[in-house]
Amino acid sequence: MAAAEPAVSDAPAPLDPARTASPTVLRLVIGTQLRRLREARGITREAAGATIRASEAKISRLELGRVSFKERDIMDLLALYGVTDPAEGEAFVQLVRQANTPGWWHHYSDVLPGWFEMYVRLEQAAATIHSYQVQFVPGLFQTEGYARAVIAADADADGGEETDRRVALRMTRQKLLSEPEAPHFRAVLDEAALRRIYGSTRVMRDQLEHLVTVADLPNITLQVLPFDRGGPAAAAGPFAMLQFAEDDLPDIVYMEQLTSAVYLDKRADVELYRLAMDRIADAALTPTESRAFLADQAAQL
């Protein structure tokens, strides 16, 4: 039985070609639009997958913007979803080509795991990043010496050229913080991340002093959660939450594991982590107190 025609008011608005040129944002926008078109026609992911000879999981990844798009697949899905206007189809194809443009991180694909590449993409496109860290200083705040020590401590690190490449990738990511459209970064560091020594005492002192400098950046809110505060609030464990300027893009929570990562975008899940972040920040030292704490810790090394 044919799917019922959607009411005019239910039809998704066409894609706007004037949107930001960020390939990551375009992936997310295209994926969101494909999901809305599919749902408006009452078509299941399984049926959509069958149309392009793919699994239901593949459709899910396409709609979440986590894989690149094949033009033929997009055209077949648009036909299934009732998009027959050639101009609208061509607009989709042009955006797909832009979305598939490799980012700068493509040059580090030899040392960039697929599960982490998505985070790098999202990080570059986010308007706001929230982060709570227990084990390490966040990658965007690490000095080269500290980054090298952390990477060298990885049991899977081969050392030598691979370590150099991974350090270079981390340092290149940090350029994001000084760009004209840099995201606002709200970070809470557990005291454990500041007490745990990576590299020499000099490396750790340099890292703490660098955090004092980072805390002065206008787009950074940096707080410290001391051992004697926020036990229940910190129970969620380390995570990052990314928010985007585009209203129709969902917030995404990222949690890194040993050999993979979890990405959450369901509103109910994200809201729980948003509340957790607020509780952690409320329990932590103020930014001014945190800056003084960091300077004091550096002076003691």
N, C-alpha and C positions, 0 to 999 in steps of 0.2 A: 504494500500500500504506500502511495506517494506521501511524502511528508507535507504537512499543511503549510501553505504560504504564510510567512510571518506578517504581522500587521506592519504597516508603514512605520509606525512609531517605534517598533522593536528593531528595525534595521540599523545596524551599526553605521556610524558616520564614516564616509570614505577616508582613506589615509591622506594625510596632509603632506605633500612633497616638500613643503617648506620647513618641515621639522628639523631638529638638530641633525647634523651629519654624523654624529657618533654612531659607529657601526653597532656598538652594544645596545644603545637605546633603540636603534632601528630594529634590531633583532627582537627586542622585547615588545616594541610597538606592533611589529608585524605578527608576532606570535599571539599577542592579545587580540588583534583584529581577526586572525584566523579562528581563534576560540569563539569569539563573539558571533562570527558568521556561522560557524558550525552549530552553536547552541541555538541561534535564531531559527535555523532550519530543522532543529530537533534531530540532528544526526549524531550518532554515538562516535566515540573515538575509534572503536573497533571497526565501524563501517568506513570511517574516513581512512583508516590505515589500509583496509582492503583495497581502496581505490588507488592507492599509490604503492601497493605491494609491500606494505610495511606493517609493523606491529602497532598495537594500541599505545605501547610505551613510547614508540617513535613519535607518534602524534603528540603525546604529552610533552616530550622534549622540544618538539617544534613550537608548541604553543607557549612554552616557558622561555623560548629564546635561547636554549642551551646547546643547540646544534646549528650548523650552517644549513641554508636552504638550497634545494635544487630547483631551478626554474621550472622544469617539467612537472615536478611534484606540486609546486605552487599553482601552476595553471590547471592541473587536474583537480586540485582541491577547490579552487575558485569555481570551476565548472560545476562540481558537485554541490557547492554552496549557493549556486544560482547567480553568480556574478557573471553577467553576459556582456556588460558594457566594455568594448575594446579599450577605451581610454582608461577605465578603472583597472583593467587587467594589466595594461602597460605601466601604469603608475606603480602597481605592486611589483612588477618585474624590475623596474628601475630601482626601487627601494631595496629589493632583494640583492641586487648587484652591489649597492652601497653597503648593505649589511654584511656581505660576505668579504668585504675588503679586509685584508689582514691588518691587525694593529701592530704597533712597534714591538709588542712582546713576541710576535711571530719569530723574530730573530733569535729568541731564546727557547724555541720549541724543544731543543735537545735536552734542556734541563728543567722544563716547565711541565709538570704533570697535568694531564687533561682535566682532572678534578679541581686543580688550582687555577688553571687558565680562566675558568669562568669567573672566579673571584676577582682576578686581575682586571678582567673586562668590566665587571660591575663596579669595581673600585674607581676605575677611570671615568665612569659615567655618573656616579652618585653625586647628589647635591649635599647630602649629609651622611656621615659615617659615625656610628656609635660603636664603641669597643670596650669590652671588659677583659683584661688579660691577667692570668695568674702565673704562667710559666716564664714568659718572655716579655721584653719590651716590644710593642707593636713594630712590625717590619718597617712602616713608614717613618718611625722615629729612631731607628737603629743607626749607630755609627758604623763605619766600615769595619773597624776592628772587632766590635761586638758581633756584627753580622757574621764575620768570618769564624769567630769562635763558636757561635751557635750552630752554624752549618757544619763545622768540623766535628761537633759533638754528635751529629746525626750518624747513626750506625750505618746508614745506607750511602753516606757520602764517600765518593771515591777519592776525594782529595785532588790536589793538583789543578788541572785545567777546569774540571767540573766545578770545584769549589769557587774558582775565580769567576766562572760564568754565573753561578748562582748569586754570588756577592754582587756582581755587576747588574744582574737583573733587579736585585733588591734596591740598589742605589738608584737605578733608573726609575723605578717606581716612585721614589721619593720626590722626583721633579714635580709630581702632581701637586704637592703642597704649596708650591710657589707660583703656580700658573694663575693667570688672571681670573679664571673661573674655578679656582680651587674649592673643593668641598669644605664644609665645616666639619671638623673632626672632634668628637667628644669622646675622650678616652679616660677610663678609670683603670689604674694599675694597682693590682694587689701588692702589698708590701713584699710578698714572697718573690715577685718578679724583680724587685729591686735589691733584695738580699742575696739572691742566687748569683754566684760569681761565674761569669763566662769569660774565658781568657785570663789575663793577668789582672792584678789589682789596678794597674794603670788603665787598662782597657775599660774596666768597670767604672773607674772614676771619670774617665772621658765620657762614658755613656751617660752617667748621671748629670754631668755638667751640660751635656748636649740636651738632655731633657729639660733642664732649666731654660735653655735658649728656646727650645721648641715651645715651651709653655708661654712664651712672650709673643708668639705669632698671633695675629688677629683672628685667624680662622681656627685656632686650636683652643679647646677647653680641656685641660689636663688636671686630673685629680688622683690622689693616692688613697687607697683603702688600707689603713693600718691593721695589724693583727688584732687589735683590741676593739675593732668596730665591724659591724655588718656581717657577722657570721651567717645568720639566716638569709640575709639579702643576697649573699654571694653563692648560695647553694646551687644556682643555675649553672655554674661553671663558666669557663671562658667562651665568649661568642662575639660576633660582630653583627650589626644590623645596618643595612644600607637603604637609604631613601632617595628618591629621584624627583626631579623638578616636575616631570610630566605627571599630571593628575591621574592618568589612567594606568600608570605602572605601579605594581604592588611593591610594598616594602619587602625586603628579603633578609632573612636571618641566616648567617653562615656559621657553621661549627666545624672546625677542622679535627680530623681523626688521624691516626697513624699513617694510613695509606689511602685515605679517601676523605670526603667531606660531605656534610649534610647541608642542603639548602632548603629552607622553609619559606613558603610564601602565602600559605593560607592565613586569612585575616585573624582567625582565633589564635593560631600559634604565634603569629607575630606580635599580637597584642599582649600575650603573656610575657614575651621577652622585653617588650617595651616597658611594661610595668616593672619587670625585674631590673632593667637598666635604671629606671627612675629610683627604685629603692636603693640600689647600689650607690648611685650618685649622691643620694640624700645622706647615706651613712658615711660616705667618704669625707675626707678633709676638703675644705673649700679650695678653689684654685690658688688663692693667695697662700693658704696654709700648706698646700701641696708643694708649691714652688719652694717655700722655706724648708720643708721636709727634704726635698731632693738636694738642695744646696747643702744642708747639714750632713746628709748621708755621704755626699761627695767629699766633703771636708774631712770626714772620719777615715777615709780610705788612704 
